[in-house]
Amino acid sequence: MTDVLLQVLEVLCVAAVALGAVPVVVGVYQYLLVPVHAVTNHWPRSAPYLPRVVVVLPAWNEGAVLEPSLERLMHLEYPPDRLRVLVVDDASTDDTPDVARAMAARYPGRIRHLRREQGGQGKAHTLNHGIRQALADDWMEALLVMDADVIFAPESLRRMTRHLADPEIGAVTGYIAEGSRRPAAVARFVGFEYVAAQAAARRAQNVLGAMACLAGGAQLHSRVNLEAIGGEIDTTTLAEDTCTTFLTQLGGRRVVFDPTVHVLAEEPASIRALWKQRLRWARGNVQITSRFRKVWFRPSRDHRLGSVSFGVVWFSVFGLPVAAVLASVGLVVLHAVNDVAALELFTWLWWLAVVAYVYVTLLTLMLDHRTARRAWFEGLAFPGLGAIVVMVAAWRPNTWLELVGIDVTQETRTVLLYVLYAWPLVAMMLAWLLKLLDGVVRWRWVTSLLLYVVGFGPLLCAVTLDSYLKEAQGAAATWDKTEKTGRVMG
């Protein structure tokens, strides 16, 4: 290989590693915006406001969770004569219809049971059945979309409606936290992730003035906003909540996140259930990214979705798996071309990763003390114990080789460096193995241990890669419901 080709290859490798580091830099940038939310938020423009609210609650085989959710709604700190609930039964085959009818009888005029005979079309179709009923009556002034298993804090709705006192606000969302009584390892990881993705990231998005997604189980819309986006939820994507969020902002109305609105939800307890849920979400984001391709990086006076800041944040999350692969491959190939340059670049990445890990983890744990008490170890292990070992080993590689009794030779040092460089890619490959092993009883302890070694972050990256493949293959886009068992704390 000629010197010119080697130089070109070296430049390409450095560029790949630099691109791979972008999501880390953007993640730190987004977290630096979180404290700014204390002074840049919508609260000064909010005011006591109690519009007539219709709650649309989609329910397909939700008999185990429906009654406590409805009871909590009936006891919200909100005027009873200004709150009505539509339970949209999506052709359930369990006791959901019986529960809904019993609750409607217990609270006549406040709860209504709507039955769809053709079910299984997805959440958006179910929601639209209820939204049409709500819009057909002039009574409704605001509409709350929720999931059947979520539990709203007593003051939550009142805190959401206060933002609608500002006519510029089209929709409001709150903080959904994992609320199982005794969460398994997967659910504890989800709990920490929700703090990062909602309590932290959505605070930052409030500051940026552009919201990526209304929480699917807690979104309040003004009637004006619902009518402006067409009077229904989009049914052509698996990310109907994200699509609604974008359409709201493209129409010139703002979307805000209120971190004081607390909602508890039951989350998947197994890797396979999580994979199914997140694959749907990730494929929806692929569809959204394509559908709104004319919005990205095109600033507008009407909305902030086209801002450079929001675009960088969106694509850093969306392309995180690609970035991880680029960084790993770039370092491995660069080591073969110029091992000194590879080590220097890795050292720079090491310091960036360590600073980001410490800052992001500590701030995330500070934002939700309840989750911090329940999932502090999962927070520390979020990138994977393997990644933490890699970070520590990279600090003094010769020392670690000596500690484990391996002679420090050029060959062993090279092998160690290759492992360090390639770990993000290895972790994502192990995440696929996790999915295969999950559910096999005799491997349960291996799966649990491997989850902590691999980390939740690499697992989510693997799911996102799977979503790329499924979309490229044109796989059937079905709305798979996550099974709920009623583990949410009352």
C-alpha positions as CSV (number, residue, x, y, z in Angstrom):
1,M,0.0,0.0,0.0
2,T,1.5,3.4,-1.0
3,D,2.2,6.1,1.4
4,V,-0.6,8.3,-0.1
5,L,-3.2,5.5,0.4
6,L,-2.0,5.0,4.0
7,Q,-2.3,8.7,4.7
8,V,-5.8,8.7,3.2
9,L,-6.8,5.7,5.2
10,E,-5.4,7.3,8.4
11,V,-7.4,10.5,7.7
12,L,-10.6,8.4,7.2
13,C,-10.0,6.5,10.4
14,V,-9.5,9.7,12.4
15,A,-12.7,11.2,10.8
16,A,-14.6,8.0,11.7
17,V,-13.5,8.2,15.4
18,A,-14.3,11.9,15.5
19,L,-17.8,11.3,14.2
20,G,-18.1,8.5,16.7
21,A,-17.4,11.0,19.5
22,V,-20.0,13.4,18.4
23,P,-22.9,11.8,20.4
24,V,-20.8,12.0,23.6
25,V,-20.1,15.7,23.1
26,V,-23.7,16.4,22.2
27,G,-24.9,14.4,25.3
28,V,-22.7,16.6,27.5
29,Y,-24.0,19.7,25.8
30,Q,-27.6,18.6,26.3
31,Y,-26.9,17.9,30.0
32,L,-25.3,21.3,30.4
33,L,-28.7,22.8,29.4
34,V,-30.5,21.0,32.2
35,P,-29.6,23.4,35.0
36,V,-30.6,26.3,32.7
37,H,-34.1,25.0,32.9
38,A,-34.3,26.5,36.4
39,V,-34.4,30.0,34.8
40,T,-35.6,29.3,31.3
41,N,-39.0,27.5,31.5
42,H,-42.7,28.1,30.8
43,W,-43.9,28.5,34.4
44,P,-43.9,32.3,34.4
45,R,-46.5,32.2,31.5
46,S,-48.6,29.5,33.1
47,A,-51.6,30.3,35.4
48,P,-54.4,28.5,37.3
49,Y,-56.6,27.1,34.6
50,L,-59.2,24.4,34.8
51,P,-60.6,23.6,31.3
52,R,-63.1,20.8,30.7
53,V,-60.9,17.8,30.1
54,V,-61.8,14.5,28.4
55,V,-59.4,11.6,29.0
56,V,-59.1,9.1,26.2
57,L,-57.8,5.8,27.6
58,P,-57.1,3.1,25.0
59,A,-57.5,-0.4,26.5
60,W,-56.8,-3.8,24.9
61,N,-56.8,-6.6,27.4
62,E,-56.0,-4.3,30.3
63,G,-58.3,-5.9,32.9
64,A,-55.4,-6.3,35.4
65,V,-54.5,-2.6,35.5
66,L,-57.6,-0.7,34.4
67,E,-59.5,-0.3,37.7
68,P,-56.7,1.3,39.7
69,S,-55.9,3.7,36.9
70,L,-59.6,4.8,36.7
71,E,-59.9,5.1,40.4
72,R,-56.9,7.4,40.5
73,L,-58.4,9.5,37.7
74,M,-61.6,9.9,39.7
75,H,-59.7,11.1,42.7
76,L,-57.4,13.7,41.0
77,E,-57.3,17.1,42.5
78,Y,-59.5,18.4,39.7
79,P,-63.1,19.5,39.7
80,P,-65.2,16.4,39.1
81,D,-67.7,18.2,36.9
82,R,-64.8,19.2,34.5
83,L,-63.3,15.8,34.0
84,R,-64.7,12.9,31.9
85,V,-63.1,9.6,30.9
86,L,-63.6,7.6,27.7
87,V,-62.4,4.1,28.0
88,V,-61.9,2.9,24.4
89,D,-62.0,-0.9,24.6
90,D,-60.1,-2.2,21.5
91,A,-62.1,-5.5,21.1
92,S,-60.6,-6.9,24.3
93,T,-60.9,-10.6,25.0
94,D,-60.3,-10.5,28.7
95,D,-62.4,-8.9,31.4
96,T,-61.6,-5.3,30.3
97,P,-65.2,-4.6,29.1
98,D,-66.6,-5.8,32.5
99,V,-64.2,-3.7,34.4
100,A,-64.9,-0.6,32.3
101,R,-68.7,-1.1,32.6
102,A,-68.5,-1.6,36.3
103,M,-66.5,1.6,36.7
104,A,-68.9,3.5,34.5
105,A,-71.7,2.4,36.7
106,R,-69.8,3.4,39.8
107,Y,-69.1,6.9,38.3
108,P,-72.1,7.6,36.1
109,G,-71.6,10.5,33.7
110,R,-67.8,10.6,34.4
111,I,-66.7,7.3,32.9
112,R,-67.9,6.0,29.6
113,H,-67.1,2.7,28.0
114,L,-66.7,2.7,24.2
115,R,-66.3,-0.7,22.5
116,R,-64.5,-1.2,19.2
117,E,-65.5,-4.5,17.5
118,Q,-62.5,-4.4,15.2
119,G,-59.4,-4.4,17.3
120,G,-55.7,-5.0,16.8
121,Q,-55.1,-2.0,14.4
122,G,-52.9,-0.2,16.9
123,K,-53.0,2.4,19.5
124,A,-53.5,5.3,17.1
125,H,-56.7,3.8,15.7
126,T,-58.0,3.2,19.2
127,L,-57.2,6.7,20.3
128,N,-58.9,8.2,17.2
129,H,-62.1,6.3,18.0
130,G,-62.2,8.2,21.4
131,I,-61.0,11.5,20.0
132,R,-63.8,11.6,17.4
133,Q,-66.3,11.1,20.2
134,A,-64.7,13.9,22.3
135,L,-64.6,16.4,19.4
136,A,-68.2,15.7,18.4
137,D,-69.2,17.4,21.6
138,D,-68.5,21.1,22.3
139,W,-68.1,20.3,26.0
140,M,-64.4,19.3,25.7
141,E,-61.8,22.1,25.9
142,A,-58.7,19.9,26.4
143,L,-57.9,16.2,25.9
144,L,-55.6,14.0,27.9
145,V,-54.2,10.9,26.2
146,M,-53.0,8.2,28.7
147,D,-52.2,4.5,28.9
148,A,-54.4,2.1,30.8
149,D,-51.6,1.1,33.3
150,V,-50.3,4.5,34.3
151,I,-51.0,6.1,37.7
152,F,-51.3,9.9,37.8
153,A,-50.2,11.8,41.0
154,P,-53.2,13.7,42.5
155,E,-52.0,17.1,41.4
156,S,-50.7,16.1,38.0
157,L,-53.6,17.1,35.7
158,R,-54.0,20.5,37.4
159,R,-50.2,21.1,36.9
160,M,-50.6,20.2,33.2
161,T,-53.6,22.4,32.5
162,R,-52.0,25.5,33.9
163,H,-49.7,25.6,30.8
164,L,-52.7,25.8,28.5
165,A,-53.6,29.2,30.0
166,D,-51.0,30.4,27.5
167,P,-52.7,30.2,24.0
168,E,-49.3,29.6,22.4
169,I,-49.1,26.1,24.0
170,G,-50.6,23.3,22.0
171,A,-49.7,20.3,24.2
172,V,-48.1,19.5,27.6
173,T,-46.4,16.3,28.8
174,G,-45.1,15.1,32.1
175,Y,-42.5,12.8,33.6
176,I,-43.3,9.1,33.4
177,A,-41.3,7.1,35.9
178,E,-41.0,3.3,36.3
179,G,-43.4,2.4,39.1
180,S,-43.3,-1.3,39.8
181,R,-43.4,-2.4,43.4
182,R,-40.5,-4.7,43.1
183,P,-38.8,-3.9,39.7
184,A,-36.6,-6.6,38.2
185,A,-33.2,-5.7,36.8
186,V,-34.5,-4.7,33.3
187,A,-37.2,-2.4,34.9
188,R,-34.6,-0.8,37.2
189,F,-32.5,0.0,34.1
190,V,-35.5,1.5,32.4
191,G,-36.2,3.6,35.5
192,F,-32.8,5.2,35.3
193,E,-33.1,5.6,31.5
194,Y,-36.4,7.4,32.0
195,V,-34.8,9.9,34.2
196,A,-32.1,10.6,31.6
197,A,-34.5,10.6,28.6
198,Q,-37.3,12.5,30.2
199,A,-36.4,14.4,33.4
200,A,-33.1,15.5,32.0
201,A,-33.4,15.5,28.2
202,R,-36.9,17.1,28.1
203,R,-35.7,19.9,30.4
204,A,-33.0,20.6,27.9
205,Q,-35.5,20.5,25.1
206,N,-37.6,23.0,26.9
207,V,-34.6,25.3,26.9
208,L,-34.0,24.6,23.2
209,G,-37.7,25.4,22.5
210,A,-38.2,22.1,20.6
211,M,-39.7,18.9,22.0
212,A,-38.8,15.6,20.4
213,C,-41.8,13.6,21.8
214,L,-44.8,13.9,24.1
215,A,-44.8,11.0,26.5
216,G,-47.3,8.5,25.0
217,G,-49.0,7.8,28.4
218,A,-49.3,11.4,29.5
219,Q,-50.0,14.1,26.9
220,L,-52.5,16.9,27.2
221,H,-53.7,18.7,24.1
222,S,-55.8,21.8,23.8
223,R,-58.9,21.4,21.6
224,V,-57.5,24.1,19.3
225,N,-54.4,22.0,18.8
226,L,-56.2,18.7,18.1
227,E,-58.4,20.4,15.5
228,A,-55.4,22.1,13.9
229,I,-53.5,18.8,13.4
230,G,-56.6,17.2,11.7
231,G,-58.7,16.0,14.6
232,E,-56.9,12.7,14.8
233,I,-53.7,10.9,15.6
234,D,-51.5,9.8,12.6
235,T,-51.9,6.1,11.9
236,T,-49.1,5.7,9.3
237,T,-46.2,5.5,11.8
238,L,-45.3,3.4,14.8
239,A,-44.3,6.6,16.6
240,E,-47.7,8.3,16.6
241,D,-46.9,10.3,19.7
242,T,-43.7,11.7,18.1
243,C,-45.6,12.5,14.9
244,T,-48.2,14.4,16.9
245,T,-45.5,16.3,18.7
246,F,-43.9,17.4,15.4
247,L,-47.2,18.3,13.8
248,T,-48.1,20.5,16.8
249,Q,-44.9,22.5,16.6
250,L,-44.9,22.7,12.8
251,G,-48.3,24.3,13.2
252,G,-46.8,27.1,15.3
253,R,-47.9,25.9,18.7
254,R,-45.4,25.0,21.4
255,V,-45.0,21.8,23.3
256,V,-43.8,21.9,26.9
257,F,-42.5,19.4,29.5
258,D,-43.5,19.8,33.1
259,P,-41.1,17.8,35.3
260,T,-43.3,18.3,38.4
261,V,-46.1,16.2,36.7
262,H,-45.4,12.7,38.0
263,V,-46.9,9.6,36.4
264,L,-46.0,6.0,37.4
265,A,-46.0,3.2,34.8
266,E,-45.2,-0.5,34.5
267,E,-42.3,-1.3,32.2
268,P,-41.1,-4.5,30.7
269,A,-39.4,-7.0,33.1
270,S,-37.7,-9.1,30.5
271,I,-35.2,-8.4,27.7
272,R,-37.4,-9.9,25.0
273,A,-40.4,-7.7,26.1
274,L,-38.2,-4.7,26.2
275,W,-36.7,-5.5,22.8
276,K,-40.2,-5.8,21.3
277,Q,-41.3,-2.4,22.8
278,R,-38.1,-0.5,21.9
279,L,-38.0,-2.0,18.4
280,R,-41.4,-0.5,17.8
281,W,-40.2,2.9,19.2
282,A,-37.0,2.8,17.2
283,R,-38.7,1.9,13.9
284,G,-41.1,4.7,14.5
285,N,-38.2,7.1,14.9
286,V,-36.7,5.9,11.6
287,Q,-40.1,6.6,10.0
288,I,-40.3,10.1,11.6
289,T,-36.7,10.9,10.6
290,S,-37.6,10.1,7.0
291,R,-41.1,11.7,7.0
292,F,-39.8,15.1,8.3
293,R,-36.6,15.1,6.3
294,K,-37.4,18.6,4.9
295,V,-37.4,19.9,8.5
296,W,-33.9,19.0,9.6
297,F,-31.4,21.8,9.9
298,R,-33.7,24.3,8.2
299,P,-34.4,27.1,10.8
300,S,-37.8,28.6,10.8
301,R,-39.5,31.5,12.5
302,D,-42.5,29.4,13.3
303,H,-40.8,26.5,15.2
304,R,-37.5,25.3,16.5
305,L,-37.5,21.8,15.1
306,G,-35.3,23.0,12.3
307,S,-32.7,24.5,14.5
308,V,-29.1,23.2,14.3
309,S,-29.1,22.5,18.1
310,F,-32.2,20.3,18.0
311,G,-31.1,18.6,14.8
312,V,-27.8,17.7,16.3
313,V,-29.4,16.3,19.4
314,W,-31.9,14.3,17.4
315,F,-29.4,12.7,15.1
316,S,-26.9,12.1,17.9
317,V,-29.5,9.9,19.6
318,F,-30.8,8.4,16.3
319,G,-27.4,7.6,15.0
320,L,-25.7,6.5,18.2
321,P,-25.2,2.9,17.2
322,V,-23.6,4.0,13.9
323,A,-21.3,6.3,15.8
324,A,-20.2,3.5,18.2
325,V,-19.4,1.2,15.2
326,L,-17.5,4.0,13.5
327,A,-15.4,4.7,16.5
328,S,-14.6,1.1,17.1
329,V,-13.7,0.3,13.5
330,G,-11.8,3.5,13.1
331,L,-9.6,2.8,16.1
332,V,-8.9,-0.8,15.1
333,V,-8.0,0.0,11.5
334,L,-6.0,3.1,12.6
335,H,-4.0,0.9,15.0
336,A,-2.9,-1.3,12.1
337,V,-1.9,1.9,10.1
338,N,-0.5,4.1,12.9
339,D,-0.6,2.6,16.3
340,V,0.8,5.7,18.0
341,A,-1.9,7.9,16.5
342,A,-4.6,5.3,17.5
343,L,-3.4,5.3,21.1
344,E,-3.3,9.2,21.3
345,L,-6.8,9.4,19.8
346,F,-8.1,6.7,22.2
347,T,-6.6,8.6,25.1
348,W,-8.5,11.7,24.1
349,L,-11.7,9.7,23.7
350,W,-11.0,8.1,27.1
351,W,-11.0,11.4,28.9
352,L,-14.1,12.6,27.1
353,A,-15.9,9.4,28.0
354,V,-14.9,9.5,31.6
355,V,-16.0,13.1,32.1
356,A,-19.3,12.5,30.3
357,Y,-20.0,9.3,32.3
358,V,-19.4,10.9,35.7
359,Y,-21.3,14.2,34.9
360,V,-24.3,12.5,33.2
361,T,-24.6,9.8,35.8
362,L,-24.4,12.0,38.8
363,L,-26.8,14.6,37.4
364,T,-29.3,11.9,36.4
365,L,-29.3,10.4,39.9
366,M,-29.8,13.9,41.4
367,L,-32.9,14.6,39.4
368,D,-35.0,11.8,40.8
369,H,-34.2,10.7,44.4
370,R,-36.7,7.9,44.4
371,T,-35.3,6.3,41.3
372,A,-31.7,6.9,42.6
373,R,-32.5,4.9,45.7
374,R,-34.0,2.0,43.7
375,A,-31.6,1.9,40.7
376,W,-28.4,3.6,41.7
377,F,-26.3,0.6,40.8
378,E,-28.1,0.3,37.4
379,G,-27.3,3.9,36.8
380,L,-23.6,3.3,37.5
381,A,-23.7,0.1,35.3
382,F,-25.7,1.7,32.5
383,P,-22.9,1.8,30.0
384,G,-22.0,-1.8,31.1
385,L,-19.5,-3.1,33.7
386,G,-17.5,-4.2,30.7
387,A,-17.2,-0.6,29.5
388,I,-16.2,0.6,33.0
389,V,-13.5,-2.1,33.1
390,V,-12.3,-1.0,29.7
391,M,-12.1,2.7,30.9
392,V,-10.2,1.6,34.0
393,A,-7.9,-0.8,32.1
394,A,-7.2,1.8,29.5
395,W,-5.8,4.1,32.2
396,R,-2.9,1.8,33.0
397,P,-2.9,-1.1,30.6
398,N,0.5,-2.5,31.6
399,T,-0.5,-2.5,35.3
400,W,-3.6,-4.5,34.6
401,L,-1.8,-7.0,32.5
402,E,0.6,-7.5,35.4
403,L,-2.2,-7.8,38.0
404,V,-3.8,-10.7,36.1
405,G,-0.5,-12.4,35.7
406,I,0.0,-11.8,32.0
407,D,3.5,-10.9,30.8
408,V,3.6,-7.4,29.3
409,T,4.8,-8.1,25.8
410,Q,4.2,-6.2,22.7
411,E,1.8,-8.9,21.5
412,T,-0.3,-9.0,24.7
413,R,-0.4,-5.2,24.8
414,T,-1.6,-5.1,21.2
415,V,-4.3,-7.7,21.9
416,L,-5.5,-5.6,24.9
417,L,-5.6,-2.4,22.8
418,Y,-7.7,-4.1,20.2
419,V,-10.1,-5.3,22.9
420,L,-10.3,-1.8,24.3
421,Y,-10.9,-0.2,20.8
422,A,-13.5,-2.7,19.7
423,W,-15.5,-3.0,23.0
424,P,-18.5,-0.9,21.9
425,L,-19.0,-3.1,18.9
426,V,-18.4,-6.3,21.0
427,A,-21.0,-5.1,23.5
428,M,-23.7,-4.6,20.9
429,M,-23.0,-8.1,19.6
430,L,-23.3,-9.5,23.1
431,A,-26.7,-7.7,23.4
432,W,-28.0,-9.8,20.6
433,L,-26.9,-12.9,22.5
434,L,-28.7,-11.6,25.5
435,K,-32.0,-11.5,23.5
436,L,-31.5,-15.1,22.4
437,L,-30.7,-16.4,25.9
438,D,-33.5,-14.5,27.6
439,G,-36.4,-16.8,28.5
440,V,-34.2,-19.9,28.7
441,V,-34.6,-20.9,32.3
442,R,-31.3,-22.7,32.7
443,W,-29.4,-19.6,31.4
444,R,-31.4,-17.1,33.5
445,W,-28.4,-16.4,35.9
446,V,-26.1,-16.0,32.9
447,T,-28.5,-13.6,31.2
448,S,-28.8,-11.5,34.3
449,L,-25.1,-11.3,34.8
450,L,-24.5,-10.6,31.1
451,L,-27.0,-7.7,31.1
452,Y,-24.8,-5.9,33.7
453,V,-21.6,-6.7,31.8
454,V,-23.0,-5.6,28.5
455,G,-24.9,-2.6,29.8
456,F,-28.3,-1.1,29.0
457,G,-26.9,1.5,26.7
458,P,-25.4,-1.0,24.3
459,L,-28.6,-3.1,24.5
460,L,-30.6,-0.1,23.3
461,C,-28.1,0.5,20.5
462,A,-28.5,-3.1,19.4
463,V,-32.2,-2.6,19.3
464,T,-31.8,0.6,17.2
465,L,-29.6,-1.3,14.7
466,D,-32.3,-4.0,14.5
467,S,-34.8,-1.2,13.7
468,Y,-32.6,0.0,10.8
469,L,-32.5,-3.6,9.4
470,K,-36.2,-4.1,9.8
471,E,-37.0,-0.8,8.0
472,A,-34.5,-1.6,5.2
473,Q,-36.1,-5.1,4.8
474,G,-39.6,-3.6,4.8
475,A,-40.7,-5.9,7.6
476,A,-44.4,-5.6,8.6
477,A,-44.9,-2.6,10.9
478,T,-47.2,-4.0,13.6
479,W,-48.1,-2.4,16.9
480,D,-47.2,-5.0,19.5
481,K,-48.6,-4.2,22.9
482,T,-46.5,-4.7,26.0
483,E,-48.2,-7.1,28.4
484,K,-49.0,-5.4,31.8
485,T,-49.6,-7.3,35.0
486,G,-50.6,-4.5,37.4
487,R,-47.3,-4.2,39.3
488,V,-47.5,-0.4,39.5
489,M,-47.5,0.9,43.1
490,G,-50.9,2.3,44.1
